Each structure stands twice: as structure tokens, then as C-alpha cells.
Amino acid sequence: SVVISEVINVLTDVDIGFHELEGNRMAVKAFVNSCTVSSALEKAMLRDVEYQMNHRSTVKYDRTRLHNILSHMPKEMQIQLQTLLFGGSLVSNAMFANAHGGEDPRLVILTAVHLTRTRFQPKHQVYEVGDQPHSLFFVVEGTVAFT
């Protein structure tokens, strides 16, 4: 019965997320219809609504709680943890070059708490000219094309 309740719970969460996404899309479209908004901006707003829903639904832990737990871990454990996060790709990123092996390993660890692994299909357009930025991406695998 545990498996059945988990499956029902997941299906219910997916159903709720789908209805919320559709409601948000309808709200954006209603807003766009009542205002003078370009089709490019409408597309950008709809992409942002979808991104926000996908982003929110993939986080399975309380970030604030985890932030507090990791902040108070022994430093030796923090140093070891930072080298393992995302297969070591964070500490090898130029943004964190000074933090790795430095005095305070929490920068890498606490950044990881707020990251969400996202996979995009090939040729998926993440941003379009004129979109408002809402995320910072670290490419862990694959390549990015600017067109």
C-alpha cells in the first residue's frame, strides 16, 4: 500500500501542477488580451511561466532547512562535500575557483542548495533576445549555442 499511495500522490501532484500551469497560462493570455503587448513578449511571458512551474516542481527538499543544516556542518565535512556536488562540476567552475580549497567552503555548498538540475532537449531555446533573465545556468554536460 505504500507504493500505491506514493503513485497516487505523485499523480495527484502532477495533476495539480498541470492545472496550475494551465491557469497561469490563461492568466497571462487574459492579461495580454487586455493590454497592448507584443507577441514576442507574450511568448516570453508564457515561457517564463512554464519555466517557473518546472523549476518549482523539481525541488524535493526544504531549502531553508537544508541551508541551516549545511551551514553548521564541521568544516572538514563541508570541504569534502563541495568537491562531490554535481560530480565536482561546481568547484571546477571558474566562478568558484577562489572558493575551492579556500577558507570557507560554504559558498559552493550553499549555492548548490539553491540549484536545480534541469535537462533541456537538443535545440531547446532557453532565452530569446529581450527575455528578462530569471536564472543562472551552470552547464554540467553538453554545449550551449548563441544564435
N, C-alpha and C positions, 0 to 999 in steps of 0.2 A: 504493500500500500504506500510505502514511502516513494517508490519510483513513480507510481501513478499520481500522487499528489504533486511531485515535482514537475511532471509533464503537464499536468493541468495548470499549475502555477505558471510555468513558462508560457504556455499557450495563452493564458489569460493576460500575462504581461505583454505579449506580442500583440494581442487584440487591442488592448488598451493603448499601446503605443501607436498602432496603426490609426485608431480613431482620433487620437490626439494630433498626429501628424496631419491627417485629413482636415481636422478642424482648424489647425494653424494655417494650412494652405488656403482654405476657404476664407479665413480672416484676412490674409494677405491679399487675395484676389478681390475681396469686397472693398478693402482699403484702396487698392489700385484703381478699381472702377469708380470710386467716389472722388478721386483726386486725379490730377494730371501727372501721370508717372509714365516714363518711357518703358517700352517693352524690355529693354536691356536691364533696367533697374528692377522691374518685376521679376525677371528671370533670376537676377542676383539675390533678391529677397527670398524667392522660393528655394533656391539652392541653400541659402543660409538656414532657413527653417529646417530643411532636411538634414543638413549637417548637424545642427544643434540637437535634433532628435536622435540621430545615430550616435553622436558623441555621448549624450547623456545616458543612453540605454546600455552602453558597453561598460560602464564603471560599476563594479560589483562590490565596492567596499566604501566605507565612510572615510573620506579623505582627511577630514579634520582629526578624527580619532587616530588614523594611521600616522599623520604628521606628528602628533604628540608622542606616539609610541616611539617612532624612529628618532625623533629629536633627543630622546633621553636614553638611547641605547649606549652601551660602552663604546668609546671611540674606536677601539680595535675592531669591534664588530661592524661599525659604520664604514671603516676603511675597507674591510673585506667585502661588504655588501655593495659598495659603489662600483667595484670592479666587475661584479657579476650582473648588474642590472642591464636588461636588454642585451644580454650577451656581450657586455663590455663596450657596446657601441656608444653609450653616453660619455664615459670617461675618455674615449678616444676622439670625441668630437672637439673641434678647436675651441668651441665656446667654453668648455670645461677644462681646457688644458692646464690652467693655473690651479684649478681646484683639486685635480687628481694628485694624491700624494701630499697635498698641502696640509696646512694646519687644521682645516675644518672640512671634513668630508661631507658635511650635511648638505651643501649646495647641490651636489649630484643626487643624493638620496631624496631630498625634499622636492626637487624638480621632478623626479621620477614618480612621486606620489600623484602629481598633477598631470601626468602624461597618460594618454590613452592610445594604445596601439590601434592603428587604423590601416586597413588594407584597401588599396584602390585597384580597380580593374585597369588593364593596359589602356592607355589613351584617355583615362578619366581626367576631366578638366577640374582642377582643384580651385583655381582662381581665374577670373576673367578681368580684363582691364576695366577699372572702375569699381570693382568689388571692394567693400570695406574689409580689411583684414580682421579675422577673428581667432586666428590660431598661429602658432609657431610650429613648424614641422621639422623633425629630425629624420632624415632619410636613413633608415636602417638597412634596407635592402632595395635594390633596383636603382633606377635613374630618374631624373626629372628633366623635362624638356621645357624650354621657354620659347614660346612662339609668338 
